[in-house]
């Protein structure tokens, strides 16, 4: 994998699973916030949806740019199938369709439900199937390298976590 990366102290390292699961949790919290909105709270709904859209797109880009390519060299990890990798494109298309529909419409709600279910399947598949395989397959050094690459990708894709309001 990426052997050129070194760390000064082990306690400074980042756990790649923690980063990806934190993405999933942040995205899940935004979904919950959207689920409780009504068409009458259109400005709030539009703002939360935009945060969701940015976070999902950034998360998918991190998976596609860092995670999937890093896994292709490991025979014991079945890399995500082309169909699974296409999920990201499908999720992006749904996001753009939803963004083009007025947030107060029934059509918006119907598309959002379809998106939410597709996204939940995608996230659950990663946590249930892929993450455990990756953890078992990588050496501690490779895991550390992957964590650093994922952390850098997160910074590059500018997650808007400081703009997110914590769930109550």
Secondary structure per residue as TSV (DSSP state, phi and psi in degrees):
chain	resnum	aa	ss	phi	psi
A	1	X	-	360.0	-134.4
A	2	X	-	-101.5	87.8
A	3	X	T	-80.5	-12.6
A	4	X	T	-77.8	-3.5
A	5	X	-	-92.6	131.5
A	6	X	-	-129.4	159.7
A	7	X	-	-124.8	147.4
A	8	X	S	-79.4	-40.0
A	9	X	-	-139.2	135.5
A	10	X	G	-58.5	-33.9
A	11	X	G	-68.7	-13.6
A	12	X	G	-82.8	-7.1
A	13	X	-	-72.7	160.0
A	14	X	-	-111.7	139.7
A	15	X	-	-88.1	119.2
A	16	X	H	-59.4	-38.2
A	17	X	H	-62.0	-40.6
A	18	X	H	-60.9	-41.5
A	19	X	H	-63.8	-47.3
A	20	X	H	-67.7	-40.8
A	21	X	H	-67.8	-34.0
A	22	X	H	-64.2	-38.3
A	23	X	H	-58.7	-47.9
A	24	X	H	-60.5	-41.3
A	25	X	H	-66.9	-44.1
A	26	X	H	-60.8	-44.9
A	27	X	H	-64.5	-42.8
A	28	X	H	-61.1	-39.8
A	29	X	H	-64.0	-38.9
A	30	X	H	-66.5	-38.7
A	31	X	H	-60.2	-46.9
A	32	X	H	-59.9	-43.3
A	33	X	H	-60.4	-37.4
A	34	X	H	-73.0	-34.4
A	35	X	H	-61.7	-31.0
A	36	X	T	-92.6	0.5
A	37	X	-	-82.4	161.8
A	38	X	-	-121.3	167.6
A	39	X	T	-62.2	-19.0
A	40	X	T	-78.7	-16.8
A	41	X	-	-99.6	51.8
A	42	X	H	-63.5	-38.0
A	43	X	H	-68.0	-44.2
A	44	X	H	-63.0	-47.0
A	45	X	H	-58.5	-44.8
A	46	X	H	-63.1	-40.5
A	47	X	H	-66.3	-44.6
A	48	X	H	-66.6	-40.7
A	49	X	H	-60.9	-40.6
A	50	X	H	-63.9	-39.4
A	51	X	H	-62.3	-44.0
A	52	X	H	-60.2	-48.1
A	53	X	H	-57.3	-48.2
A	54	X	H	-62.2	-42.6
A	55	X	H	-67.9	-41.4
A	56	X	H	-66.3	-46.3
A	57	X	H	-61.4	-44.8
A	58	X	H	-62.4	-42.2
A	59	X	H	-63.0	-45.3
A	60	X	H	-62.5	-39.1
A	61	X	H	-64.8	-39.6
A	62	X	H	-62.8	-44.8
A	63	X	I	-59.7	-48.0
A	64	X	I	-70.9	-36.1
A	65	X	I	-84.2	-32.4
A	66	X	I	-115.2	-58.0
A	67	X	I	-64.7	-56.7
A	68	X	H	-61.0	-47.1
A	69	X	H	-62.0	-34.6
A	70	X	H	-66.4	-25.2
A	71	X	H	-89.8	-15.1
A	72	X	T	-63.6	-21.8
A	73	X	T	-87.2	0.4
A	74	X	-	-108.3	109.4
A	75	X	T	-64.9	-32.1
A	76	X	T	-74.3	-12.3
A	77	X	S	-105.5	116.7
A	78	X	-	-73.9	110.1
A	79	X	-	-62.9	154.8
A	80	X	-	-53.3	134.8
A	81	X	-	-63.0	161.1
A	82	X	H	-55.7	-35.0
A	83	X	H	-63.9	-43.7
A	84	X	H	-65.0	-38.5
A	85	X	H	-68.9	-28.7
A	86	X	H	-69.5	-22.1
A	87	X	H	-53.4	-40.7
A	88	X	H	-59.5	-42.7
A	89	X	H	-64.7	-42.2
A	90	X	H	-62.7	-39.9
A	91	X	H	-64.9	-40.7
A	92	X	H	-63.2	-42.6
A	93	X	H	-61.3	-46.0
A	94	X	H	-60.3	-42.3
A	95	X	H	-59.0	-44.5
A	96	X	H	-67.5	-37.7
A	97	X	H	-63.0	-45.0
A	98	X	H	-62.4	-42.1
A	99	X	H	-62.3	-24.8
A	100	X	T	-89.1	-2.4
A	101	X	S	-105.6	139.4
A	102	X	-	-57.7	132.1
A	103	X	T	-66.2	-15.3
A	104	X	T	-90.7	2.8
A	105	X	S	-92.8	155.8
A	106	X	H	-65.9	-32.7
A	107	X	H	-62.0	-40.2
A	108	X	H	-59.3	-47.3
A	109	X	H	-61.0	-43.2
A	110	X	H	-64.0	-44.1
A	111	X	H	-66.4	-38.1
A	112	X	H	-62.5	-42.0
A	113	X	H	-61.9	-43.6
A	114	X	H	-62.2	-43.4
A	115	X	H	-62.1	-47.7
A	116	X	H	-56.4	-45.3
A	117	X	H	-67.5	-41.5
A	118	X	H	-62.8	-42.4
A	119	X	H	-65.3	-44.1
A	120	X	H	-60.1	-41.6
A	121	X	H	-60.9	-44.1
A	122	X	H	-60.1	-49.5
A	123	X	H	-67.1	-42.2
A	124	X	H	-64.0	-39.4
A	125	X	H	-60.2	-41.9
A	126	X	I	-64.0	-48.4
A	127	X	I	-71.7	-35.7
A	128	X	I	-81.5	-41.5
A	129	X	I	-106.4	-55.0
A	130	X	I	-73.5	-49.2
A	131	X	H	-56.2	-47.8
A	132	X	H	-61.6	-37.9
A	133	X	H	-63.7	-42.8
A	134	X	H	-63.7	-45.3
A	135	X	H	-61.1	-39.8
A	136	X	H	-71.6	-32.8
A	137	X	H	-81.4	-31.9
A	138	X	S	-88.5	142.0
A	139	X	-	-69.9	164.4
A	140	X	H	-55.7	-39.2
A	141	X	H	-67.4	-41.8
A	142	X	H	-66.3	-39.2
A	143	X	H	-62.2	-43.3
A	144	X	H	-61.6	-44.2
A	145	X	H	-61.2	-44.2
A	146	X	H	-62.0	-42.2
A	147	X	H	-59.9	-43.7
A	148	X	H	-64.6	-43.9
A	149	X	H	-62.4	-41.8
A	150	X	H	-65.6	-40.6
A	151	X	H	-62.8	-43.9
A	152	X	H	-62.5	-40.5
A	153	X	H	-64.5	-38.9
A	154	X	H	-59.9	-44.8
A	155	X	H	-63.7	-41.4
A	156	X	H	-65.0	-35.7
A	157	X	T	-89.7	5.9
A	158	X	T	48.3	63.6
A	159	X	-	-59.6	139.1
A	160	X	-	-93.6	37.8
A	161	X	G	-61.2	-28.7
A	162	X	G	-70.4	-19.4
A	163	X	G	-87.6	-9.4
A	164	X	-	-85.3	139.4
A	165	X	-	-90.7	131.7
A	166	X	-	-63.4	145.5
A	167	X	-	-71.2	142.0
A	168	X	-	-100.7	360.0
